[in-house]
């Protein structure tokens, strides 16, 4: 059995690149934080809604961007390792504003948690999700609903034990409704506004970066949660579908609206939409996870048979993962898919047409909506719904960083910011689906090359190849 630590931290050089392609364990030094790296020859998108730089250069050192701009304006240090990315586009690392790292796209929540033994095997599946997110170019992600076992995952990512994005978490959500499908540790069920405020503060003390509210709350509950969270400088993200709940969340000052406009409901009243837009309340719609992913899978079921899933999962998890998709059109999660697809022609684009502040979140990895594909599919769905590719790229980078309060150090390519980068083959401004053709991901200056990358690797880099079996 191949050592999994080497699989996750596999280092390659130009000389041994062919051997590393099969992810044989290689002993090498960790990447030097002092040697600059320069990407040259590609199209550069900086995260703002501004024209691309067609022959751009970006230089980073010690995990921080030191120079960028047109080739003629950048003085590349003599000691820099230069990487030619001609034919590719470089952009900020993507930020997913709604993920679930306990999930891997399994077809049925009920069957999945039964297979995991509740929460007994969460730390077996969470690293799979984390690796897939980073491989897809997601360098920062907000998890909205997981037990506090997720803190162990975050520690392992931060310690370099496993690959993954930087994680912000909500921990368990706050609700008045017992959700029988999931283990109890996923939610905090409250019975009064006083308890809502108390539990909000307890979640923050345990490590919640944001607070998530779920269903069944009263107006007083929302107010109590928001006031308690804001007293600690923490934002509240609300799971919202029904107009009445949206009104209550708006009245209470909830910071971010999740799921609204995802086609589960008919279109909302125009006055409600315009009020949200004028107040600039961030909207994270998660529109792709049923309405786009489901028909795409019907049209091309082989998308579920990608080699990366088999390679990244232990045998028993992979077999269960694949078995869960049998007759997937009959699964409870997709029972109303036909209605939602019809509604989506109006509801998915209504906030875009109103000029609302749009962030990007995927609800990955709900059924069929795997972390490896969720982000580019969500961005593609937003383009289908009325955004331009440049607008949705800015939403998934700059706007998402602003929503999370992280724009000071990421979300755009600027001198002094973190070297969180994504390099894709082709031009996403022409075809947003190009974002699925990931060649290289850079997280805080740490380079990860995908199996299909045609870019020559630097002397020291990480490689996504290999699996955990």
Protein Blocks (a to p, Z undefined) as FASTA:
>chain_A
ZZfklmmmcccdfklmmmmmnopacddddddfkbccddehiacdehiacdddfbacddde
ehiafbgcdfklpccdfklccddfehiacddddddfbdcfkbghiablklmmmmnnojlm
mmmmmmmmmmmmmmnopabdcdehiafklmmmmmmmmnomagcdddddebjaddfbdcfk
bcfklpccdfbfklmmmmmmmmmmnopabdcddehiafklmmmmmmmmmmnopacddddf
blklmmmmmmnopabdghihnlpaccddfklmmmmmmnopacdfklmlmmmmmmmmmmmm
mlmmgfklmmmpcfklmmmmmmmmgokllpmklmmmmmmmmmmmmmmmmmmmnopacddd
ekiacehiafklmmmmmmmmmmmnopafklmmmmmmmmmmmmnopmmmgoiacehiacdd
dddedjfklomklmmmcfbdceehiacddfklcbdcdfbdcdfedcfZZ
